[in-house]
Amino acid sequence: MKKIVKLSALFLMVAATFSCEEDEIPNGAMITPQNGPVIIAPDAGTNVVLSPENMDNLGLTLAWTDAAYSTATPITYNVEFAAAGTDFAEPFEVASTTNRSVSWTVEQLNSIAINPDGLALLPYTEQDVDVRIISVVGNAGEPIASNSITLTITPYTTDNPTLAVPGNHQGWSPSTAPLIASSGFGETDYEGYMWLDGGFKFLSPQADGTFDWGTQDWGDDGSFAGVLADGGSETDAIATPGYYYVKADTEALSYSTQTVNWGVIGNGTPTGWDSDTDMVYDPATKTLSLDIMLTAGNFFKFRANDGWDLNLGDFQVDKPGAGEVMSYGGADIPTPGSGMYHIVLDLSNPRAYTYTVTAL
């Protein structure tokens, strides 16, 4: 069954290097296919390595010769990709044009490659893809398939890798476990925030990105000194339930847990920069919140454990690692006005932390 990978009109860049005839089809004419299109670029076996560093660059141009029919007629060309060696059993239509070439930027081609409803290629892994062109002349003639070529495509991802943290706190269920995330693909410095109340482990994802037992997991090495072991014993049980900042490094084989009590501080709050006002954790929403009186024209920030070692402010480009909204040690957050406000700090999405400020 053919699937269509949908791209917006602006997302797909079609390059017209040739034109096809636009003659009207004579009434009653029988349109008989004579020669199918032939792919002339790129060469079969071309290795296409995609990288986020050059996502705006040209990623691939596909060109072909005209198909030939017994009657001059407008021709539509549908571009199909498929997993190599499948004989196009489940082709994915990635472009449709009346021209004889189509081009994608690196970012556009990468989106096609990793689309879970399309090729679903694994990031940073070489995979072969078969390519062909199907010529179509409306309802009056038979489609013609071109020759097929095989390309090797290595896609990328901008998503941070994650580990699940199943444990006593949520019934040891990997599929519903909280996550920790690294600072980038290929990095092993995972972090996240969660409620813990006993033992837990770190679990790697399956190939499709979901979590279940059977993949690589890490536990304490038995010393209970923050040392990880592959498939080791359960980590040290947490005697006191609480909200924790959890870190793990699967290359250095280390982990740590730190109880964190978050609060709001600043000259826009009742206690100024001298002390903070504590927030309350809600296990149902996995967020921290408080209602507080703010004053206009001032600022506030979030900090943990009544100190500045761990604090969050507005996003700063030179301070990555907490997402696109906030930064560790980020900029002071301006108060929206004077009055009572409901402030919510959401640390449930690792390295994508957010906050909201709503007037009451």
C-alpha positions as CSV (number, residue, x, y, z in Angstrom):
1,M,0.0,0.0,0.0
2,K,1.4,3.4,-1.0
3,K,1.8,6.0,1.7
4,I,2.2,9.7,1.1
5,V,4.6,11.8,3.1
6,K,2.9,15.2,3.4
7,L,5.0,18.3,3.1
8,S,3.8,21.9,3.0
9,A,4.1,23.8,-0.2
10,L,6.8,26.0,1.2
11,F,8.6,23.0,2.7
12,L,9.1,21.3,-0.7
13,M,11.3,23.1,-3.2
14,V,10.8,22.0,-6.7
15,A,13.5,22.8,-9.2
16,A,12.3,23.0,-12.8
17,T,15.2,22.2,-15.1
18,F,13.2,20.8,-18.0
19,S,9.6,21.3,-19.2
20,C,7.0,18.9,-20.6
21,E,4.5,19.6,-23.3
22,E,1.1,20.9,-22.3
23,D,-0.9,20.0,-25.5
24,E,-4.5,19.1,-25.1
25,I,-5.5,15.5,-25.3
26,P,-7.6,14.9,-28.4
27,N,-11.1,13.7,-27.6
28,G,-11.3,9.9,-27.6
29,A,-7.6,9.5,-28.0
30,M,-6.1,6.3,-26.6
31,I,-2.9,7.1,-24.6
32,T,-0.4,4.2,-24.8
33,P,2.8,4.2,-22.7
34,Q,5.9,3.9,-24.9
35,N,8.9,4.7,-22.7
36,G,9.1,5.3,-19.0
37,P,11.2,8.1,-17.3
38,V,14.8,7.3,-16.6
39,I,16.6,8.7,-13.5
40,I,19.7,10.5,-14.6
41,A,20.8,12.0,-11.3
42,P,22.2,11.3,-8.8
43,D,24.2,8.2,-9.6
44,A,23.1,4.9,-8.0
45,G,25.0,4.3,-4.8
46,T,25.3,7.9,-3.9
47,N,26.0,8.4,-0.2
48,V,24.0,11.2,1.3
49,V,25.1,12.3,4.8
50,L,22.8,14.8,6.4
51,S,23.9,17.1,9.2
52,P,22.1,19.8,11.3
53,E,25.1,22.1,10.8
54,N,24.1,22.6,7.1
55,M,20.4,22.0,7.2
56,D,19.7,25.0,4.8
57,N,22.1,23.6,2.2
58,L,21.0,21.6,-0.8
59,G,20.6,18.0,0.3
60,L,19.7,16.2,-2.9
61,T,18.5,16.9,-6.5
62,L,16.7,14.1,-8.4
63,A,16.4,14.4,-12.2
64,W,15.0,12.2,-14.9
65,T,14.1,12.1,-18.6
66,D,10.6,12.5,-19.9
67,A,8.2,9.6,-20.2
68,A,6.9,9.0,-23.7
69,Y,3.2,8.3,-24.5
70,S,1.5,7.7,-27.9
71,T,-0.2,11.1,-27.6
72,A,1.3,14.4,-26.5
73,T,-0.1,15.0,-23.0
74,P,0.7,16.7,-19.7
75,I,2.6,14.3,-17.5
76,T,2.7,14.3,-13.7
77,Y,5.7,12.6,-12.0
78,N,5.4,11.1,-8.6
79,V,8.6,10.5,-6.7
80,E,8.6,7.4,-4.5
81,F,11.0,6.2,-1.8
82,A,11.0,2.8,-0.2
83,A,13.2,0.7,2.1
84,A,15.9,-1.0,0.0
85,G,15.2,-4.5,-1.2
86,T,11.4,-4.3,-0.6
87,D,10.5,-4.0,-4.3
88,F,8.4,-1.0,-3.4
89,A,5.9,-3.1,-1.5
90,E,5.2,0.0,0.7
91,P,6.4,3.0,-1.3
92,F,6.3,6.5,0.2
93,E,5.3,9.3,-2.2
94,V,7.6,12.3,-1.3
95,A,7.0,14.6,-4.2
96,S,4.7,15.2,-7.1
97,T,5.6,17.6,-10.0
98,T,5.1,18.2,-13.7
99,N,8.8,19.1,-14.0
100,R,11.6,16.6,-14.5
101,S,13.5,17.3,-11.4
102,V,13.0,17.9,-7.7
103,S,15.3,19.2,-5.0
104,W,15.3,19.1,-1.2
105,T,17.4,21.0,1.4
106,V,19.2,19.0,4.0
107,E,16.5,19.7,6.5
108,Q,13.7,18.7,4.1
109,L,15.3,15.5,3.1
110,N,16.1,14.7,6.7
111,S,12.4,15.2,7.7
112,I,11.4,12.7,5.0
113,A,14.0,10.2,6.1
114,I,13.1,10.2,9.8
115,N,9.4,10.6,9.4
116,P,7.8,7.8,11.5
117,D,5.0,7.6,8.9
118,G,7.5,7.4,6.1
119,L,10.9,5.8,5.9
120,A,11.5,6.0,9.7
121,L,15.3,5.8,9.3
122,L,17.4,5.7,12.4
123,P,19.5,8.9,13.0
124,Y,23.2,8.8,12.5
125,T,23.0,5.3,10.8
126,E,23.7,4.5,7.2
127,Q,20.6,3.0,5.5
128,D,19.8,2.2,1.9
129,V,16.7,3.6,0.2
130,D,15.3,2.7,-3.2
131,V,14.1,5.6,-5.4
132,R,11.9,5.6,-8.5
133,I,9.6,7.9,-10.5
134,I,6.1,7.1,-11.5
135,S,4.7,9.0,-14.6
136,V,0.9,9.6,-14.6
137,V,-1.3,11.1,-17.3
138,G,-4.6,11.4,-15.5
139,N,-7.3,8.7,-16.0
140,A,-6.6,8.1,-19.7
141,G,-3.3,6.3,-19.6
142,E,-1.3,3.8,-17.6
143,P,1.3,4.9,-15.1
144,I,4.9,4.1,-16.0
145,A,7.6,3.3,-13.5
146,S,11.2,4.5,-14.1
147,N,14.2,2.5,-13.3
148,S,15.0,2.4,-9.6
149,I,18.3,3.5,-7.9
150,T,19.5,2.9,-4.4
151,L,20.9,5.7,-2.3
152,T,22.6,5.5,1.1
153,I,21.1,8.1,3.5
154,T,22.4,9.0,6.9
155,P,19.9,11.2,8.7
156,Y,20.2,13.2,11.9
157,T,18.0,14.2,14.8
158,T,18.0,17.3,16.9
159,D,16.1,15.5,19.7
160,N,18.1,14.9,22.9
161,P,18.6,11.1,23.7
162,T,16.7,10.0,26.7
163,L,16.7,7.2,29.3
164,A,13.7,6.0,31.3
165,V,13.9,5.8,35.1
166,P,11.5,3.1,36.2
167,G,11.3,2.2,39.8
168,N,9.3,1.9,43.0
169,H,7.9,5.4,42.5
170,Q,5.8,4.3,39.5
171,G,5.5,0.6,39.7
172,W,8.5,-0.4,37.7
173,S,6.7,0.3,34.4
174,P,9.2,1.4,31.7
175,S,6.5,2.7,29.4
176,T,5.2,5.3,32.0
177,A,8.5,6.0,33.7
178,P,9.9,9.6,33.9
179,L,12.8,10.4,31.6
180,I,16.2,12.0,31.8
181,A,17.8,13.6,28.7
182,S,21.4,14.2,27.6
183,S,22.6,17.6,26.3
184,G,22.8,16.3,22.7
185,F,22.9,13.4,20.4
186,G,26.0,11.2,21.2
187,E,26.3,12.8,24.6
188,T,25.9,10.7,27.8
189,D,25.3,13.5,30.4
190,Y,21.6,12.7,31.3
191,E,19.5,14.8,33.7
192,G,16.0,15.2,34.8
193,Y,13.6,15.9,37.7
194,M,11.2,13.5,39.3
195,W,9.5,12.2,42.4
196,L,11.3,9.2,43.9
197,D,10.4,7.0,46.9
198,G,12.5,3.9,46.6
199,G,14.8,1.9,44.3
200,F,15.1,2.7,40.6
201,K,17.1,1.9,37.4
202,F,18.1,3.6,34.2
203,L,16.8,2.0,31.0
204,S,17.7,2.7,27.4
205,P,15.0,3.0,24.7
206,Q,14.1,0.4,22.1
207,A,14.8,1.0,18.4
208,D,11.4,2.8,17.9
209,G,12.1,5.1,20.9
210,T,9.7,3.5,23.3
211,F,10.7,1.9,26.6
212,D,10.4,-1.7,27.8
213,W,12.5,-4.2,29.6
214,G,15.0,-6.1,27.5
215,T,17.1,-3.2,26.4
216,Q,20.3,-2.1,28.1
217,D,19.8,-1.0,31.7
218,W,22.0,0.3,34.5
219,G,21.8,0.0,38.3
220,D,24.1,0.6,41.2
221,D,27.3,-1.5,41.3
222,G,26.6,-2.6,44.8
223,S,28.7,0.0,46.5
224,F,25.9,2.6,46.7
225,A,28.4,5.3,46.1
226,G,27.0,6.7,42.9
227,V,28.7,4.1,40.6
228,L,26.6,2.6,37.7
229,A,26.9,-1.0,36.5
230,D,25.4,-2.4,33.3
231,G,22.6,-4.7,34.5
232,G,23.8,-4.2,38.1
233,S,21.8,-4.4,41.2
234,E,18.9,-2.1,42.0
235,T,20.1,1.4,43.0
236,D,20.0,2.4,46.6
237,A,16.5,2.8,47.9
238,I,15.5,6.3,48.8
239,A,14.5,6.4,52.5
240,T,12.6,9.7,52.3
241,P,10.2,10.3,49.5
242,G,10.8,13.6,47.7
243,Y,11.4,15.5,44.5
244,Y,14.8,14.9,43.1
245,Y,17.3,16.2,40.5
246,V,18.6,13.0,38.9
247,K,21.8,12.8,36.9
248,A,23.5,9.9,35.2
249,D,26.5,9.5,32.8
250,T,26.5,6.1,31.0
251,E,30.0,6.6,29.8
252,A,31.6,7.6,33.1
253,L,29.2,5.1,34.8
254,S,28.1,7.5,37.5
255,Y,24.8,8.8,38.8
256,S,23.6,11.2,41.5
257,T,20.3,12.2,43.2
258,Q,19.7,15.5,44.9
259,T,16.6,16.5,46.8
260,V,15.4,19.8,45.5
261,N,12.9,22.2,47.0
262,W,12.2,25.0,44.4
263,G,11.2,28.5,45.2
264,V,10.7,31.9,43.6
265,I,12.9,34.9,44.5
266,G,13.4,38.4,43.3
267,N,12.7,42.1,43.9
268,G,9.3,41.5,42.3
269,T,8.3,39.2,45.2
270,P,7.3,40.0,48.8
271,T,10.7,38.9,50.2
272,G,12.9,40.5,47.6
273,W,16.3,39.0,46.7
274,D,16.9,38.0,50.4
275,S,14.9,34.9,50.5
276,D,12.6,32.8,48.3
277,T,9.0,31.7,48.5
278,D,8.6,27.9,48.4
279,M,6.7,26.2,45.6
280,V,4.6,23.1,46.1
281,Y,5.0,19.9,43.9
282,D,1.8,18.4,42.4
283,P,2.3,14.7,41.6
284,A,-0.8,14.7,39.4
285,T,0.6,17.4,37.0
286,K,4.3,16.8,37.8
287,T,4.7,20.5,38.2
288,L,5.6,23.0,41.0
289,S,3.4,26.0,41.6
290,L,2.5,28.8,44.0
291,D,0.3,31.9,44.2
292,I,2.3,35.0,44.9
293,M,2.0,38.8,45.0
294,L,4.2,40.4,42.3
295,T,5.1,44.0,41.7
296,A,5.4,45.6,38.3
297,G,8.7,46.7,36.9
298,N,10.7,44.2,38.8
299,F,12.1,40.7,38.3
300,F,12.2,37.1,39.7
301,K,13.9,33.8,39.2
302,F,13.6,30.2,40.3
303,R,16.1,28.6,42.6
304,A,16.5,25.3,44.5
305,N,17.3,24.7,48.2
306,D,17.5,28.4,49.1
307,G,20.8,28.8,47.3
308,W,22.2,29.8,43.9
309,D,24.0,26.6,42.9
310,L,20.9,25.5,41.1
311,N,18.8,28.3,39.6
312,L,16.7,28.9,36.5
313,G,15.9,32.1,34.6
314,D,14.9,33.1,31.1
315,F,16.7,31.6,28.2
316,Q,20.2,32.9,27.2
317,V,21.9,31.7,24.1
318,D,25.2,31.4,25.9
319,K,23.7,29.2,28.6
320,P,22.2,26.1,26.8
321,G,21.1,22.9,28.5
322,A,17.7,23.6,29.9
323,G,15.7,24.1,26.7
324,E,14.5,27.0,24.6
325,V,12.6,28.8,27.3
326,M,14.8,28.7,30.3
327,S,18.5,28.5,31.1
328,Y,20.5,27.5,34.2
329,G,21.7,30.8,35.6
330,G,19.6,32.5,33.0
331,A,18.3,36.0,32.8
332,D,16.1,37.6,35.4
333,I,12.4,37.1,34.5
334,P,10.4,40.4,34.3
335,T,7.2,40.6,36.3
336,P,4.1,41.0,34.1
337,G,2.5,43.5,36.5
338,S,1.3,44.1,40.0
339,G,-1.1,41.8,41.7
340,M,-1.6,38.1,42.6
341,Y,-0.3,35.6,40.1
342,H,-0.2,31.8,39.8
343,I,3.3,30.7,38.8
344,V,3.9,27.1,37.5
345,L,7.4,25.6,37.0
346,D,7.3,22.5,34.7
347,L,10.5,20.4,35.0
348,S,8.8,17.2,33.8
349,N,10.3,17.3,30.3
350,P,14.0,16.9,30.7
351,R,16.1,19.7,29.3
352,A,13.0,21.4,28.0
353,Y,11.9,23.2,31.2
354,T,9.2,25.8,31.1
355,Y,7.2,28.2,33.3
356,T,3.9,30.1,33.2
357,V,2.7,33.2,35.0
358,T,-1.0,33.7,35.1
359,A,-2.9,36.6,36.7
360,L,-5.5,35.6,39.4
